Amino acid sequence: MSYYQLYELNHAALSPLRAAADATRLYFQNPLNPFAHTPFGRNMAAAAELFERTTRRYGKPEFGFGTTLVGGERLPVTERIVWERPFCRLIHFEKSGSHKPLNQEKLLIVAPMSGHYATLLRGTVEAMLPRHDVYITDWIDARMVPMTEGGFDLDSYIDYLVSMLHMLGPGAHMMAVCQPSVPVLAATAIMEARGDNNLPASMVLMGGPIDTRVNPTAVNTLVNSHDLDWFRQNVIMKVPFPHPGFMREVYPGFLQISGFLSMNLDRHLQAHQDFYRHLVEGDGEDAEKHREFYDEYLAVMDLSAEFYLQTVDTVFIRHALPKGEMMHRGETVDPAAIRNVALLTIEGENDDISGVGQTEAAHRICVNIPADKRAHHFQTKVGHYGVFNGSRYRAEIAPRIADFIATHSLRNIARMAAAKNGNGNGHAVPKAPADLAPIVAKAVAKAPPKSKKRPASKSAH
């Protein structure tokens, strides 16, 4: 019997106790119950809720935006699936009801496939919605994918990204949060090398493990202390019956969340003690904040074994991308091939997952991106989560990303090129990004050559 089966049996065995705890909580919170207004009743209700929450399986949360504010106008937001494969769906957050065309830049947010659902980036999406036409990768729990759908590895991940960019068309912008930084950079390099017309206009890499040899963290140390066979033998398990993915080999979500929690165990224990105290004291606002955070944080998904193992081997053990040794279905991934895609890297001062310098390393391997098309932002006083969520992200990071995208949009480049050639009336520049590539190429071709080389930008170093 595998650990996965034992976990399922344990979860099933605790079901009656969870039901009893929930009934106890409701009993001692009933305003008609005299005990509900006593310290004993509040302690019983708090203990019952804490037990139920720490033993439940958390389901996939929802984005649930409803509306967003665009230029002072409150617009409804509708989630629509516009692209789908067995292991991923692409969600488009459609804005409607505006009395004028929005003409916003397409932004593909690539959510991490590292255990949590895409809804972990709810704050990331919310901050980008007002100024961009946002899409996000919604990765599917591997235990819910039948064996008949085939496998999914890092090569498949890259293929998915290329397919999404083809669907979005030329000039979209791509933002990778943490783990996707490597496949996003790889997909871009492959498309450039092939001369693909559907290249993104820019890519934003946030807290990603481009080169884990730089300033290694506890995560990197753990991976480097074992070989690939150790991971295959100790963390890979088969999905038990009756899940749709029965017999599929996966890296289970419950193992992943155990690892996440163990990295900051004291902090999580203290958070649950504080939650208990808030319940007893009747501090509903702080208790609700705890519920919201852990409803998201504890909702995890299984990863396909082949994806997990190939990622561990490629990114953390062999460091294949920064060494120039990464392959994709027999094709060399060469970051030096990237010439036309703008690059923005973002790091957090206190990031304990991707150490400072690991993401900035992208600038060292993407040697042919012009200096005026690259930038690096170092955000002080934030950890890994703060790079893509929270008050500092909203106030300092998101505006920088929005400005970078605006600067390097094909629409803006076309206007600048047209103005340089004495055709700056703006009427000849089409609004549809898919139509801009030939306009940009033609305008740039007519531009006079520069007499001397432009100095390197300080922002990329």
Secondary structure, 3 states (H helix, E strand, C coil): CCHHHHHHHHHHHCHHHHHHHHHHHHHHHCCCCHHHHCHHHHHHHHHHHHHHHHHCCCCCCCCCCCEEEECCEEEEEEEEEEEEECCEEEEEEEECCCCCCCCCEEEEEECCCCCECHHHHHHHHHHHCCCEEEEEEEECCHHHCCHHHCCCCHHHHHHHHHHHHHHHCCCCEEEEECCCHHHHHHHHHHHHHHCCCCCCCEEEEECCCCCCCCCCCHHHHHHHCCCHHHHHHHCCEECCCCCCCCCCEEECHHHHHHHHHHHCHHHHHHHHHHHHHHHHHCCHHHHHHHHHHHHHHCCECCEEHHHHHHHHHHHHHCCHHHHCCCEECCEECCHHHCCCCEEEEEEECCCCCCCCCCCCCHHHHCCCCCHHHEEEEEECCCCCHHHCCCHHHHHHHHHHHHHHHHHCCHHHHHHHHHHHCCCCCCCCCCCCHHHHHHHHHHHHHHCCCCCCCCCCCHHHC
